[in-house]
Amino acid sequence: MPITQPDGYLVQSASGQGRPVLVLHPWWGLNDTIKDYCNRLAEAGFTVFAPDLYHGKVVDTIPEATELSSALFDNLEKSRSEVDIATAYLSELADPDAKGLAVIGFSLGGFFALDVSNRIPAKIRAVVIYYATGPDDFTASQADYLGHFAEKDHEEPEENVRALETTLSEAGRPATFYRYPGTGHWFAEPDRPQAYNKEAAELAWERTLDFLRRS
């Protein structure tokens, strides 16, 4: 029986046969910035689904985002289950020749992207993270990794990034991490005017497309 589409945003390539990419939103929710990112991926030839882990709620302040994101971690198994359902749904839509999904996660979503790559490794072929770290065990993973990190990040300091690099290396996983000078957390999100850096965001975008096409 086909899987019913979970809450979220689906956009397909013009051919309808694009390689599948799962996009996991930051702690603000599934906002227009993430939908626009999904649209750009579809225009580049991918089939994209972004699950809505907040089920319709979108916030704009740090206290609100803290409250909603904390609720996800307070019920972590439920949150993981929703990511897994989204993964299964997109896998069902995918071109039969696609060898697993790519997953892109922003901040909060980056944690879940890293997490799912190790929990259901047979389904995840590539992971892109924007300013996020996560689990400390990738021994089950079969994915390649690309990371975009800010030079000055109050949420993900350099020691966290180096620790993740080491963990992936020790697990034998290919990983390329970039640091973007003069940037802070949220530098790739244009709705965060205090942090957005257009030059860095576009460079990260081009590197992401290249990675997705090669992986």
N, C-alpha and C positions, 0 to 999 in steps of 0.2 A: 504494500500500500504506500503511495507517495506520501512524503512527509509534508505536513501543512507548514506554510511559511510562518516562522516565528515573528514576533514583533521586530520590526527593523526596516531597513531601506535596501531595496534590491534595484540594481541598475545593470542592464546587460549591454554588451558590445553590439555594434550594428549587425554583426553576423549572428549574434546569439550563441556563438560557440567559443567565446573568449576563455582563456585560462582563468581559473577561479581564484579570487582574492577575497579573503575575509578581513574586514576592517573593524577594529575594536576601538570604541570611542574613549576620549579622556573623561575626567571626572565631571566635566560640565554636562555630559549627556550627548545624545545623538543630535547635535545641533546642525545649523546650516553649513558651518565650516567643514564638518565631517562629510555631510552630504555632497558638498561641492567637490571635496577630495575624491569621493566615490565616483562622481560624474566624470572627473578628469581621467580616472583610471579606465572607466568604460570607453571614453573617447579614444583612449590609447589601445583599446582592443581587449580589455579584460571583462569578465563577468564578476560583479562585485555584490557582496551582501554585507551590510553592517547591522548586526543585531542591536536592539535597543535594550540594554541591561537595566535601564531606569523606567521602561514601559511608559513612555510619553512625557516624562519629566525632563526639562532642560533648565539649567540654572546658570547664573552669571556671576555669583559672588563666591568667594572662598568658603565662608561659613556654610552656605547651602551645599556646595560641592563636597565639603568635608562630611557633612551629615549623610548625604546619599552614598558616597563612596564607602564610608564606614559601614553602612548597612550591608553593602555587598560582601565585605570581609567578615562581618558578624555572622553571615550565613553563607560561608564560602562554598560549601558543597552545592548549594542551590545555584550560586553564581556560576560555578564550574559547569554544572549541568546545562545551564542555558547556553554557555559557550559551546559545549559539546553538541547540543541540538542544532545550533546554527551551523556548526561544522558539518554535521550530517546532512543538513538541508542543502548547503551549497555543494557538497560532494555529489549529491543526487542530481543537481542541475548541471554539473560540470561535463565538459567534453569527455567522452570515455577514454580518450588518449591522455588526458591530464593525469600526471602522476602525483596526486596529492594537491593540497591547497597551499597557497601562500597566505600568510597572516601578517597584517600590519596593525600595530597597536601604538596608540598615543598615550603616553604617561600611564594613567590607570590601566588603559587598554593594553599597554605594553607589558604590564605584569601578566595579564591573562594570556597574551600572545606567547610569551615565554613559557608560561605554565602549561598551556595546552600542547605545545610542541614536545614536551617530555611525557605528558600523560597519555596522549593518543598519537604516538610517533608515526605510525603507518599512514596517517592522513595528512601530515604536515611536512611539506618539502622545503619551505623557505619561510623565514621570519624577518620582518623589518620592525625595529623598535625606534620610536622617537622619545628621547629623554626618559627612559624607564629601565629599571633593573627588576630582578625578581628572584625566582627560586635558585637554590644553590646546588642543584643536582640535575645534570643533563645527560646522565649515562644512558638513558633509553632513547634519547633524541636521534632522529635521522635527518635533521634539517640543517640547512645553511643559514647563517645569520648576518644581518646588516644592522648596524646601530648608528643613530644620529644623536649626538650629545652636545649640550651647551658647554661653553667654556666656564661659565660661572652660573652654577645651578644650585639653588638653595634646597631643591627637592632631591636631586641626585648628584651628590658631590663626587669628585673625581675618584675617591677611594672606592666608592660603590661600583663605578664603571670599571676600574681596574680589576676589582674582585670578580665581576661577571666575565670579563675577558679571560681571566685565569681559569675560572670554572669551565668555560666552554672549551678552552684549549686542553685542559686536563681530560675532558670528555671526548677529545678528538674531533670536535665539531668545527668546520670552517666558519670563521667569523671575521668580518671587517667592521671596525668601529671608526667613525669620524667624529672629531671635535670641531666645533664651529666657533672661531674666535669672535669675541665681542658679543656673544649671545647668552641668553638666560633661558630658563624653563619656558616652554610655550612658544619658542621662537618661530615655529612653523605654522602657527595658527593666527590668521589675519584678524580674527575678532578679539585678539588680545593685544591692543595697541601699545601697551606698556612693554611688551616683550617681542612682538613680531619683528622679524628681520627678513625683509623680502629677498635679499640676495642669498642669504643662507637657506631660506626656505626653498627657493628655486633650485639651488645646488643640490639640496637633499632630495628634492623631487626627481631631478635628472638621474641622480645616483640610484634612487629607488627603482625607477623604470628600467635602467640598465640591469640592475640586479634581478628584477622579476623576469625579464626577458631571457636572462642567462640561466636562471635556476630551474 
